[in-house]
Amino acid sequence: MMKRLLIANRGEIAVRIIRAAKELGMTTILAHSSADKSSLAAMLADECVEIGPAAAAKSYLNVPVILQAALDVRADAIHPGYGFLAENAHFARQVQAAGMIFVGPDADTIDMMGDKAQARATAIAAGVPVVPGSEGVLTDMATALLAAQEVGFPLMIKASAGGGGKGIRIVEDPEDFAKEFEAAQREGLGAFGDNAMYLERFISQARHIEVQVLGDGESVVHLFDRECSLQRRRQKILEEAPSPALDDATRSKICESAVALAQSVNYKGAGTMEYLFDDRSGEFFFIEMNTRIQVEHPITEMITGVDLIREMLLIAFGDQLKLKQEDIHIKGAAIECRINAEDPANNFQPNIGTIQKLTWATGPGVRIDSMLYEGYGVSPFYDSMLAKVIVWDNTRADALKRMKRVLAECEIEGLKTTLPLHQMLVDDADVHASQFHTNWLEHWLHHQYSASPSSL
């Protein structure tokens, strides 16, 4: 498969894509900003092309520059990774119009499923349960107020084009609605260039469950579920697969619903259906789809043995899905800790600096997805995630024990990271007992860092 692949991303996901593409015999070309010319991804790529200065708007989000760079290096395809332009339908269309392959679903599918309000309507049409909420998008206050009265309080205001926890507000009382709606609109406009909102009933102690799917435009399979409830400000901190909250019957239903929804849009590539699960009632509700690879995809790979990036590339270049649902099974349990350049004891203040010493743990069932090396300078320009520490073992209890050992052996010197936070988290009794929900971590953090009132 001697093809030329441009990676329009950075950090650990660029490293991950480069490695998978090389195993397929592809020539890898990294499109990087001036700030990333000495990155690990740049060292590993077969070729590099600089696409602009450090500011993402002038490099990783600059569609014309990326397209021209891809044409200049004679790329056959572009892999967008996650974040940046990964779910940008305009970018996908431009890539295809320029005669190249966009590694992901087609632009119409991104439009349909990337817009949360439209994805909700699509799910309803496919018979998938959704959280009670408003119909369509809301842009003016008068219509939004009427919709809020119908949904009832407490509710969530969510940016229709949102992601990454941005453009979301929880509103307990009607008196606060107008102020929070305008605030969410401003954030949505600033982050996504879109102020369209929608409303959902707020389930205070829900679990956040994801289902990984793969499709080739005709056939779709699921690769089971992930537990993503340990979040701070709607940003995931620790994930595991499979979810300890689901019994076999519920797991089967939620995974089947994800396949049905993906099939209804003839999904092509890797995608993730996200759900809220109420483990008191056993109900689950679809909330959104991510039409890209997820940060936490390694834990699915660990329990299924399927290389999701490889499958994405094969599908993009025209292969039919060779995986059959009956061939995909859960084996053991996997856990992922996101290691960020942040100080948990100081309100998660981002840290920058040079990596002076770096030691990663090794052993059976241990995987490190990282962008780091000794001497690397962590810049202030991008997301603070440095690495993902992933472990697998036969049982969840054993995986937690393994993660405790692995984290104790990892060392990153030169700046503060969230390693100490994860060491405490995997030792917590509630985590071991799987007694948590999407709001649990906020309270836990407040207790752990109560000596520092600003920590939240």
Disulfide bonds with the S-S distance in Angstrom:
none
